[in-house]
């Protein structure tokens, strides 16, 4: 059975907590998934970058799988309050998570 040619490369940056579920969701679709450990600039948290080779007709299915498997969370950062007499940190809610997805066209793909 011939595989559909890969036409897109998807790079999905997900939180470390979601990487296993997201990887399985993409693998169940029969997509090749490569996992790269990375860390985020925002908050310096651990995350993962999933590289996914996509045939043209699988783009929406892959995005749906990521949407279902990568959830957003509210975390609290302690930020010192300016002008306060004592440097008491104030917890500030920040929404993190989900997936940041980049999709690039592939001109050439080879397995050697």
C-alpha positions as CSV (number, residue, x, y, z in Angstrom):
1,X,0.0,0.0,0.0
2,X,1.5,3.4,-1.1
3,X,1.5,6.3,1.4
4,X,0.2,9.7,0.3
5,X,3.1,12.0,-0.4
6,X,4.0,14.5,2.4
7,X,3.1,18.0,1.3
8,X,3.3,19.9,4.6
9,X,5.6,20.0,7.7
10,X,3.8,20.9,10.9
11,X,5.7,22.2,13.8
12,X,3.5,22.1,17.0
13,X,4.9,23.6,20.2
14,X,3.0,22.0,23.1
15,X,3.4,21.9,26.9
16,X,5.3,19.0,28.3
17,X,2.2,17.8,30.1
18,X,0.4,17.4,26.8
19,X,3.1,15.9,24.6
20,X,2.2,12.2,25.2
21,X,-1.5,12.7,24.5
22,X,-0.8,14.9,21.5
23,X,1.8,12.5,20.0
24,X,-0.6,9.5,20.4
25,X,-3.5,11.5,18.8
26,X,-1.3,12.2,15.7
27,X,0.2,8.7,15.6
28,X,-3.4,7.2,15.6
29,X,-4.0,9.2,12.4
30,X,-1.1,7.4,10.8
31,X,1.2,10.5,10.7
32,X,4.9,10.4,11.3
33,X,5.7,12.4,14.5
34,X,9.1,13.5,15.7
35,X,9.5,14.8,19.2
36,X,12.0,17.4,20.1
37,X,12.4,18.6,23.7
38,X,12.5,22.4,24.0
39,X,11.9,25.2,26.5
40,X,9.8,28.3,26.1
41,X,11.0,31.9,26.3
42,X,7.7,32.9,28.0
43,X,7.9,31.7,31.6
44,X,10.9,29.5,30.8
45,X,8.7,26.4,31.0
46,X,9.5,23.0,29.5
47,X,7.6,22.2,26.3
48,X,8.0,20.0,23.3
49,X,8.1,20.6,19.6
50,X,6.4,17.9,17.5
51,X,7.4,17.8,13.9
52,X,4.7,16.1,11.8
53,X,4.8,15.2,8.1
54,X,1.4,15.7,6.5
55,X,-0.3,14.6,3.3
56,X,-2.4,17.4,1.8
57,X,-5.7,15.9,3.0
58,X,-4.7,15.4,6.6
59,X,-4.0,19.0,7.7
60,X,-7.4,19.7,9.2
61,X,-7.5,16.3,11.0
62,X,-4.1,16.9,12.5
63,X,-5.2,20.4,13.7
64,X,-8.3,18.9,15.3
65,X,-6.3,16.2,17.1
66,X,-4.0,18.9,18.6
67,X,-7.0,21.1,19.5
68,X,-8.5,18.2,21.5
69,X,-5.3,17.0,23.1
70,X,-3.6,20.2,24.1
71,X,-5.5,22.2,26.7
72,X,-4.9,25.7,28.2
73,X,-4.3,26.2,31.9
74,X,-4.3,29.1,34.2
75,X,-1.1,29.5,36.3
76,X,-0.2,32.2,38.7
77,X,3.0,34.3,38.6
78,X,4.3,36.2,41.6
79,X,5.1,39.7,40.5
80,X,6.2,42.4,43.0
81,X,3.7,45.2,43.2
82,X,5.3,48.5,42.2
83,X,5.1,51.3,44.8
84,X,4.3,48.9,47.6
85,X,6.1,49.7,50.9
86,X,7.1,46.0,51.2
87,X,8.2,43.9,48.3
88,X,5.2,41.5,48.6
89,X,4.6,39.5,45.5
90,X,1.2,39.7,44.0
91,X,-0.1,36.5,42.2
92,X,-1.2,37.3,38.6
93,X,-3.1,34.8,36.5
94,X,-1.6,33.8,33.2
95,X,-3.1,31.5,30.6
96,X,-0.6,29.0,29.3
97,X,-0.8,25.9,27.1
98,X,-2.7,24.9,24.1
99,X,-0.5,24.5,21.0
100,X,1.3,26.9,18.8
101,X,1.3,25.5,15.3
102,X,3.3,26.4,12.2
103,X,2.6,24.7,8.9
104,X,5.1,24.9,6.1
105,X,4.8,23.6,2.5
106,X,7.2,20.8,1.6
107,X,8.9,21.0,-1.8
108,X,10.8,17.8,-1.5
109,X,10.7,14.8,0.8
110,X,13.0,11.8,0.8
111,X,13.6,8.8,3.1
112,X,17.2,7.6,2.8
